[in-house]
Amino acid sequence: MRRKDKIIFLKGEKVILRPLRKNTDLEKALRWINDPEVNQYLSIYFPINDKKEEEWFDGLYKNDDNLPFAIETLDGKFIGVIGLHRINWKDRVATTGALIGEKDYWGKGYGTDAKMTLLNYAFNALNLRKICSAVIEYNKRSLRYSLHCGYKIEGCWKKQIFKKGKYWDEILLGIFRKDWLKIWRKYEKTGRIK
């Protein structure tokens, strides 16, 4: 699905990050967030219908404290979303969130490349100094990839999230620009973190 008018805001080794488009991305995003295999890792707990998803898309770019992006493979397949959220411009901190909705792309480095590309933008273009994230304790894949990208566990909210019939811990993560730069230098040279 190559297009001559392809939008590329940020380019990584495996992915492109571009603005989300309601007319082309909404239907796929709606499918992902209603898929139990995918949404078990998200904070949503009600089904999301077309109207709710349209409202979310319509509000995406209304302020500067959220910067969401579509994750596309280099050959143009829309596979997920990632973003910087709750950006605090005074303190220079933000939170990240990511979702690879196309399950065929799980565990193949696309999320890592998207995260490293986003962190490069956050730290080296926006001059943020710290990025935070949180993971539900049973989401081992997300925890591994966050640690792989350089995040450190900063704490835990005990029994914070109710999913699958019980309460789970929420693991709090953070990474500072100065620590991430060491990892980025290796990634830039090799396309790999380790």
C-alpha positions in Angstrom: 0.0 0.0 0.0 2.5 2.6 -1.1 1.2 6.1 -1.7 3.0 8.9 -3.3 1.6 11.4 -0.8 2.7 9.4 2.2 2.9 11.4 5.4 6.1 10.7 7.4 6.5 12.8 10.6 9.1 10.6 12.2 10.9 7.6 10.7 12.5 4.8 12.6 14.3 1.6 11.5 11.1 -0.3 11.1 8.2 2.2 11.5 6.9 5.5 10.6 5.1 7.7 13.1 2.5 10.0 11.5 -0.6 12.0 12.6 -3.7 9.8 13.1 -6.4 10.2 10.4 -10.0 9.6 11.4 -11.0 8.8 7.8 -8.5 5.9 7.4 -7.5 4.9 11.0 -10.8 4.9 13.0 -12.2 1.6 11.9 -9.0 -0.3 12.6 -8.5 1.4 16.0 -12.1 0.6 16.9 -11.5 -3.1 16.1 -8.3 -3.2 18.2 -9.7 -1.6 21.3 -12.7 -3.9 21.3 -10.6 -7.0 20.9 -10.2 -8.8 24.2 -6.7 -10.0 23.4 -5.7 -6.3 22.9 -7.8 -4.4 25.4 -6.8 -6.6 28.4 -3.8 -4.4 28.6 -5.7 -1.1 28.3 -7.6 0.9 30.9 -10.9 0.7 29.1 -13.6 -1.6 30.4 -16.7 -0.7 28.4 -17.2 -1.5 24.8 -16.3 1.4 22.6 -18.7 2.2 19.8 -18.2 4.3 16.6 -19.5 7.5 18.2 -17.1 7.3 21.2 -14.1 6.5 19.0 -15.0 9.4 16.7 -15.2 11.7 19.7 -11.7 10.5 20.7 -10.3 11.1 17.2 -12.0 14.6 17.1 -10.3 15.6 20.4 -6.8 14.3 19.6 -5.1 17.5 18.5 -7.2 20.1 20.4 -4.4 21.0 22.8 -0.6 20.7 23.1 -0.4 18.3 26.1 -1.2 15.2 24.0 0.7 14.2 20.8 -0.6 10.9 19.4 0.8 9.2 16.4 -0.1 6.3 14.1 2.5 3.6 13.9 2.9 2.4 10.3 5.3 -0.2 8.9 7.8 1.2 6.4 5.6 -0.3 3.6 2.6 1.6 4.8 0.6 -0.8 7.0 -1.1 0.9 10.0 -0.4 -1.4 13.0 -0.8 0.7 16.1 -0.8 4.0 18.0 1.7 5.6 20.3 1.8 9.0 21.9 3.1 11.5 24.4 0.4 12.3 26.9 -0.1 14.8 29.8 2.9 16.8 28.7 3.9 19.2 31.4 5.8 21.9 29.5 7.0 23.6 32.7 8.5 20.6 34.4 9.5 19.0 31.0 7.8 15.6 31.7 5.3 13.5 29.9 3.7 10.0 29.9 3.9 7.5 27.0 1.4 5.0 25.9 1.5 2.5 23.0 -0.6 -0.1 21.4 0.3 -2.5 18.6 -3.2 -3.6 17.6 -2.1 -5.9 14.7 -1.2 -9.0 16.6 0.9 -10.4 13.8 3.4 -7.6 14.7 3.6 -8.4 18.4 7.1 -9.4 19.6 8.9 -8.4 16.4 10.5 -5.1 17.4 8.0 -2.7 15.9 6.9 -1.5 19.4 10.5 -1.0 20.4 11.4 0.9 17.2 8.2 3.1 17.7 9.1 3.8 21.3 12.8 4.7 20.5 11.7 6.9 17.7 9.1 8.7 19.9 11.7 9.1 22.7 14.2 10.6 20.3 11.5 13.2 19.4 10.6 13.8 23.0 14.1 14.3 24.3 15.9 15.7 21.3 13.2 17.8 19.6 10.8 18.8 22.4 13.5 19.0 25.0 11.6 17.0 27.6 13.7 15.6 30.4 11.7 12.7 31.7 9.2 10.3 30.3 6.9 8.1 32.4 4.9 5.0 31.7 2.8 2.5 33.6 2.2 -1.2 33.1 -0.3 -3.6 34.6 1.7 -6.4 36.3 0.6 -9.2 34.0 1.6 -7.3 30.8 5.1 -8.9 30.8 5.7 -8.1 27.2 5.1 -4.3 27.7 7.3 -4.3 30.9 10.1 -6.1 29.1 10.0 -3.7 26.1 9.9 -0.6 28.4 12.9 -1.9 30.3 14.6 -2.8 27.1 14.2 0.9 25.9 15.8 2.1 29.1 13.0 2.7 31.5 13.5 2.0 35.2 10.9 0.8 37.6 10.2 3.7 39.9 7.4 2.2 42.0 4.2 0.3 42.2 0.7 1.1 43.0 -0.5 -2.1 44.8 -3.7 -3.7 43.7 -4.6 -0.6 41.6 -6.3 -2.1 38.5 -9.3 -4.5 38.4 -9.1 -6.8 35.4 -9.7 -10.5 34.9 -11.7 -10.8 38.1 -9.0 -9.5 40.5 -6.9 -6.5 41.4 -3.4 -6.1 39.9 -0.5 -3.9 40.7 0.4 -1.1 38.4 4.1 -0.8 37.8 5.4 2.8 37.4 8.3 3.4 35.1 10.4 6.4 34.1 13.4 7.3 32.0 15.5 10.4 32.1 17.0 11.9 28.9 20.6 11.6 30.2 20.1 7.9 30.8 18.3 7.3 27.5 21.0 9.0 25.4 23.5 6.2 26.1 21.0 3.6 24.8 20.0 5.9 21.8 23.6 6.2 20.6 23.9 2.4 20.3 20.5 2.1 18.7 21.3 4.8 16.1 24.4 2.9 15.0 23.1 -0.6 14.9 19.2 -0.4 14.9 19.4 -2.6 18.0 19.5 -1.8 21.7 21.7 -4.6 22.8 
